[in-house]
Amino acid sequence: MDQTVHPARAIDGIVTLPGDKSISHRYGMIAAIAEGRSAIANYATGADCQSTLACMQALGAKVERQADGVTVIEGGALREPAGDLDAGNSGTITRMLTGILAGQAFDSRIVGDESVSGRPVDRVTKPLERMGAFIELRDGRYPPLVIHGRPLHGIEYTPPVASAQVKSCVLLAGLFAKGETIVHEPVRTRDHTEIALTEFGADIEVIGKTIRLQGGAKLTGRELVVPGDLSSACFFLVASLLMKQADLVIHGVGLNPTRSSLLDFLVGMGAQIRIVNVQQIGGELIGDLRVKNSKITGGVIEGALTAALIDELPALAVLGAASEGGLIVRDAAELRVKETDRIATVEAGLKRMGVKIETAPDGFTIPGKQRFHAAEIESAGDHRIAMAFSVAALAADGPCLIKDAGAAAVSYPAFFDTLEQIAKA
């Protein structure tokens, strides 16, 4: 599906976001291995998280999607799947579910689409092999993964590169391992897995950047609410900050401190963002955001901040071009192995719109005070690229055609409907 996006003069309204992708993946997987019934409200509607549910169903969990938006999962001991487990477009599934499957008493195989098949997963299989796992990869690095389940033992592990998914994979494997699994994070990453495991009853302790988990704990089903996806909120925050007129409320957003770097960074650039109605549900902070049009300076994203904002960088690149001082991004080599090479696809899209950008192997530099010109943009099937350039199109000097815009459904099926509701011509 292609989508034409017209320029807007203002952003105004109230937005309720779909459930957070990262949290939904984790709740779906952990509920399927927990004993009993879990009821998960606002589970993410995107294709990626639906693939998680399909995989867990294939592994024996019962999944029911109720009319009130609650997803009910009856979990317990997993069973050998009848066929391949299809991760679709989700690299999260290939990395995190592998940890669960490594300690089972059966063999399994995870496949994915063309994009997933080109993303390396050896960062997760290496620590799993230290735990006793036996996993076969294509060319030693890529999916499909053939996972030969066997008994595991706990390890003490420091990932060479900060990654919430690698950490999560090791911890999920640790649930089925003998003894204690310890992960030392070089840089603190999003802690949704630790929170979810605590909620489901795991024997887990977090002290600073060190996580300790005892294997063999009994997990039990829970009633939980998935907060609105802050990564999805980023697109609407950027849209508001591109406009000369904006007053937008985003309801029920996840405000986990390990994810709040986005808000801190935007406020540091001059964004007028207020946080109200904050509460804690299931260990996760949730609140409302109100954003108004603001004068945006510019900034530098590097080191630990890059790791914290890795998913938001395409949208922030758009904002950087319109800011006063531009944007510099360093230490973002991981962008090269996302759904697309996002450094290359951001560069291509911005240049099509007449925006200057200089790229490096691990980042890019975008001068500020630039204007967006009408163009035809190729999303390359990447949901974040499709949404980032749809936002850029709102500030363009004419209509823009976003090719393969349907990719947005991976994380936000109603994205274009929501954009149309709040963008005022």
C-alpha positions in Angstrom: 0.0 0.0 0.0 1.3 3.5 -0.9 0.1 6.5 0.9 -0.1 10.2 -0.1 0.5 12.6 2.8 -0.4 16.2 2.4 1.2 19.2 4.2 -0.4 20.4 7.4 -0.5 23.8 9.1 -1.2 22.5 12.6 -1.4 19.4 14.9 -4.3 19.3 17.4 -6.3 16.7 19.2 -6.0 13.7 21.6 -4.3 10.4 20.7 -4.5 7.0 22.4 -1.7 4.8 21.2 -1.5 1.0 20.7 0.2 -1.0 23.4 4.0 -0.8 23.7 5.6 -3.3 21.3 8.5 -4.1 23.6 6.3 -4.8 26.6 3.7 -6.7 24.6 6.3 -9.1 23.2 7.5 -9.9 26.7 4.1 -10.3 28.3 3.0 -12.6 25.4 6.1 -14.8 25.8 6.2 -14.9 29.6 2.4 -15.5 30.0 2.7 -18.5 27.7 5.3 -20.2 30.0 3.6 -19.1 33.2 1.1 -21.4 34.9 -2.6 -20.4 34.6 -4.4 -17.5 33.0 -3.1 -14.1 32.1 -5.3 -11.2 31.0 -3.4 -8.5 29.1 -5.2 -5.3 28.3 -4.1 -3.1 25.4 -1.8 -5.8 23.9 -0.1 -4.3 20.8 -2.2 -4.6 17.6 0.8 -4.5 15.2 1.8 -7.5 13.1 5.1 -8.1 15.1 3.3 -8.7 18.4 0.6 -10.8 16.7 3.5 -13.0 15.4 4.6 -13.5 19.0 1.1 -14.7 19.9 1.0 -17.0 16.9 4.4 -18.5 17.9 3.3 -19.1 21.5 0.0 -20.7 20.2 2.1 -23.0 18.1 4.1 -23.9 21.2 0.9 -25.0 23.1 -0.4 -21.8 24.7 -4.1 -20.9 24.3 -4.8 -17.4 23.2 -8.1 -15.6 23.1 -8.6 -12.0 21.9 -11.7 -10.6 23.7 -14.0 -7.9 22.3 -13.0 -5.5 25.2 -9.4 -5.4 23.9 -8.1 -7.9 26.5 -5.9 -10.7 25.3 -6.2 -13.8 27.5 -3.3 -16.3 27.5 -3.5 -19.8 29.1 0.1 -20.8 29.7 2.1 -23.6 31.1 4.6 -26.2 29.8 5.5 -25.7 26.1 5.2 -28.5 23.6 7.0 -29.2 20.4 5.5 -27.2 17.5 4.1 -29.0 14.5 6.0 -26.8 12.1 8.2 -23.8 11.8 7.7 -20.8 14.1 7.2 -17.7 11.9 8.7 -14.5 13.4 7.4 -12.5 10.4 9.2 -9.1 10.4 10.2 -9.3 14.1 13.8 -9.5 15.0 12.7 -9.3 18.7 11.1 -12.8 18.3 14.2 -14.4 16.8 16.4 -13.0 19.6 14.2 -13.4 22.7 12.1 -16.5 22.0 15.4 -18.4 21.2 16.3 -18.0 24.9 13.1 -19.7 25.9 13.4 -22.5 23.4 17.0 -23.3 24.1 16.1 -24.9 27.4 13.1 -26.9 26.3 13.0 -30.7 25.9 12.3 -30.5 22.1 13.8 -29.1 18.9 12.3 -26.1 17.1 13.0 -23.9 14.1 12.4 -20.1 13.8 12.0 -18.5 10.4 11.1 -15.0 9.3 10.6 -12.8 6.3 13.4 -11.6 4.0 14.3 -8.7 6.3 14.6 -10.9 9.4 16.5 -13.5 7.5 19.2 -10.9 6.8 19.6 -9.8 10.4 22.4 -11.4 12.4 21.4 -13.3 15.6 24.8 -14.6 16.7 24.9 -12.0 19.5 22.3 -14.0 21.3 23.4 -17.5 20.3 26.9 -17.0 21.7 25.9 -16.5 25.3 23.3 -19.3 25.0 26.0 -21.7 23.8 27.9 -20.9 26.9 24.8 -22.0 28.8 24.9 -25.3 27.0 22.6 -24.5 24.1 23.0 -26.0 20.6 21.7 -23.7 17.9 22.3 -23.9 14.2 22.3 -20.7 12.1 22.6 -20.0 8.4 26.3 -19.1 7.6 26.8 -19.2 11.4 25.0 -15.8 11.8 21.6 -15.6 10.3 18.1 -17.1 10.5 16.5 -19.5 10.2 17.5 -20.8 13.6 17.4 -24.5 14.4 17.2 -24.8 18.2 18.0 -28.2 19.7 16.5 -27.9 23.2 18.7 -29.3 26.0 19.4 -28.7 29.7 21.1 -25.4 30.4 23.2 -24.0 33.2 23.5 -20.5 34.5 26.3 -18.2 33.5 27.7 -14.8 34.4 27.7 -12.6 31.3 28.6 -9.1 30.2 27.3 -8.3 26.7 30.1 -6.7 24.6 27.5 -4.2 23.3 24.5 -2.9 25.4 21.4 -4.6 24.1 18.1 -5.1 25.9 17.2 -8.0 23.6 20.5 -9.9 24.3 20.0 -9.3 28.0 16.4 -10.5 27.8 17.4 -13.6 25.8 19.9 -14.7 28.4 17.5 -14.0 31.3 14.7 -15.9 29.6 17.0 -18.9 29.1 18.0 -18.5 32.7 14.5 -19.4 33.7 15.1 -22.9 32.5 18.8 -23.2 33.6 20.2 -24.8 36.6 21.6 -22.4 39.1 22.0 -18.6 38.9 22.2 -16.5 35.7 23.9 -13.1 36.1 24.0 -10.3 33.5 26.2 -7.3 33.9 25.0 -4.5 31.6 27.8 -2.2 30.2 25.1 0.5 29.8 21.7 0.3 31.4 19.1 -0.6 28.8 15.3 -0.8 28.9 14.2 -3.0 31.8 10.8 -4.3 30.7 12.0 -7.9 30.9 13.1 -7.5 34.5 9.8 -5.8 35.5 7.7 -8.5 33.7 9.6 -11.4 35.2 9.1 -9.8 38.7 5.4 -9.4 38.0 5.0 -13.1 36.9 6.9 -14.3 40.0 10.5 -15.0 38.9 13.3 -15.0 41.5 15.1 -12.0 40.1 17.2 -9.2 41.7 18.4 -6.0 40.1 21.2 -4.0 41.7 22.4 -1.1 39.5 23.4 -2.6 36.1 23.6 -6.2 37.5 20.7 -8.6 37.2 20.6 -11.9 39.0 18.1 -14.6 38.3 17.6 -18.0 39.9 16.5 -20.8 37.5 13.5 -23.0 38.2 11.1 -20.4 39.7 7.4 -21.1 39.2 5.8 -18.3 37.2 2.0 -17.7 37.5 -0.5 -15.9 35.3 -1.3 -12.2 35.9 -3.7 -9.4 34.9 -1.7 -6.7 33.3 -2.1 -3.5 31.2 0.3 -2.6 28.4 1.1 1.1 28.4 0.9 3.1 25.2 4.0 2.8 23.0 6.4 5.7 23.7 8.3 4.8 20.4 5.0 5.4 18.5 4.4 8.6 20.5 7.7 9.9 19.2 6.3 10.3 15.7 3.4 12.5 16.9 5.8 14.5 19.2 8.0 15.2 16.2 5.0 16.1 14.1 3.9 18.6 16.7 7.4 20.1 17.0 7.6 20.6 13.2 4.4 22.7 13.1 4.0 26.4 13.8 0.7 25.6 15.6 0.4 22.5 17.8 -1.4 21.4 20.9 -1.6 17.6 21.2 -2.4 15.3 24.1 -1.1 11.7 24.0 -3.0 9.5 26.5 -1.7 6.6 28.6 1.9 6.5 27.4 4.5 4.3 29.0 7.0 6.4 31.0 9.5 3.7 32.1 12.7 5.6 33.3 14.8 3.4 31.0 12.8 4.8 28.0 12.4 8.4 29.2 15.6 9.5 27.5 13.4 10.4 24.5 11.5 13.0 26.5 14.6 14.2 28.3 16.3 14.7 24.9 13.4 16.5 23.4 12.9 18.8 26.4 16.7 19.5 26.3 16.2 20.7 22.6 13.5 23.1 23.8 10.3 21.0 23.4 7.4 22.1 25.5 6.2 18.7 26.9 4.2 18.3 30.1 3.6 15.0 31.8 0.4 14.6 33.8 -1.8 11.9 35.4 1.2 9.6 36.2 0.4 6.3 37.8 2.1 2.9 38.2 0.4 -0.3 36.8 2.1 -3.7 36.9 5.5 -2.1 37.7 5.4 0.2 34.7 4.8 4.0 34.9 2.0 5.4 32.7 0.9 9.0 32.1 -0.3 11.6 29.6 1.9 13.8 27.5 0.9 17.3 26.3 3.1 18.9 23.6 2.9 22.3 22.0 4.7 23.9 19.2 8.2 24.9 20.3 11.5 26.3 19.0 13.9 23.4 18.7 17.6 24.0 19.0 19.5 20.9 18.0 21.6 18.2 19.7 24.1 15.4 19.7 23.2 11.7 20.3 26.1 9.5 21.3 27.2 6.8 23.7 24.6 5.5 26.1 22.0 8.0 24.7 22.3 6.4 21.3 21.5 2.9 22.8 18.5 4.4 24.6 17.1 6.1 21.5 18.0 3.6 18.8 14.4 3.0 17.7 13.5 6.7 17.7 16.5 7.9 15.5 14.7 7.9 12.2 12.0 10.3 13.5 14.6 12.4 15.4 16.6 12.7 12.1 13.6 14.4 10.6 13.3 16.8 13.6 17.0 17.5 13.4 16.8 18.8 9.9 14.1 21.3 10.9 15.9 22.3 14.1 18.0 25.4 14.6 21.3 23.6 15.1 20.8 20.3 13.4 21.5 16.8 14.7 24.6 14.6 15.1 24.3 10.9 15.8 27.2 8.7 16.7 27.7 5.1 18.0 24.7 3.9 16.1 26.1 1.1 14.0 23.2 -1.1 15.2 21.0 1.0 12.8 22.7 -0.9 10.0 21.1 -4.2 11.0 17.6 -3.2 11.8 14.6 -3.9 9.5 16.6 -2.0 6.9 20.0 -0.3 7.0 18.4 2.7 8.7 21.3 5.0 8.2 21.1 4.3 4.4 17.3 4.6 4.3 17.2 7.8 6.3 19.9 9.3 4.1 18.0 8.3 0.9 14.7 9.7 2.1 16.1 13.0 3.3 18.0 13.5 0.1 14.9 12.8 -1.9 13.3 15.7 0.1 16.2 18.0 -0.6 17.7 17.7 2.9 21.5 17.6 3.4 22.9 14.7 5.4 26.4 13.3 5.8 26.6 9.7 6.9 29.3 7.6 8.7 29.5 3.9 9.4 27.9 4.5 12.8 25.8 7.6 12.4 25.1 10.8 10.5 25.2 14.6 10.7 22.2 16.7 9.6 22.5 20.5 9.4 19.6 22.5 10.8 17.2 25.1 9.3 16.4 23.0 6.3 13.1 22.7 4.4 11.4 19.6 3.2 10.4 19.4 -0.4 7.7 17.2 -1.9 9.0 13.8 -3.0 8.3 10.1 -3.5 9.8 8.2 -0.6 10.7 4.5 -0.5 10.1 3.0 2.9 11.9 -0.2 1.9 9.3 -2.1 3.9 10.5 -0.6 7.2 7.7 0.6 9.5 9.8 3.3 11.2 11.0 4.7 8.0 7.5 4.8 6.6 6.2 6.7 9.7 9.2 9.0 10.0 8.9 10.3 6.5 5.1 10.6 6.7 5.7 13.0 9.5 8.3 14.8 7.4 5.7 15.1 4.7 3.5 17.2 6.9 6.1 19.9 6.8 6.9 19.6 3.1 6.0 22.1 0.4 3.6 19.7 -1.4 2.1 16.2 -1.2 4.5 13.3 -0.7 4.0 9.7 -1.8 5.2 7.1 0.8 5.9 3.9 -1.0 5.0 0.7 0.8 3.5 2.7 3.6 1.6 -0.4 4.7 4.8 -1.4 6.5 3.6 0.9 9.4 1.1 -1.9 10.3 4.1 -3.9 11.7 3.9 -1.7 14.8 0.9 0.7 14.3 -1.9 -0.4 12.0 -4.0 2.7 12.6 -1.1 5.1 12.1 -2.3 6.9 9.0 -5.9 7.2 10.4 -4.5 8.8 13.5 -2.2 11.1 11.5 -5.2 12.3 9.4 -7.3 13.0 12.5 -4.7 15.3 14.2 -3.2 17.0 11.1 -5.0 20.2 10.2 -4.7 21.4 6.6 
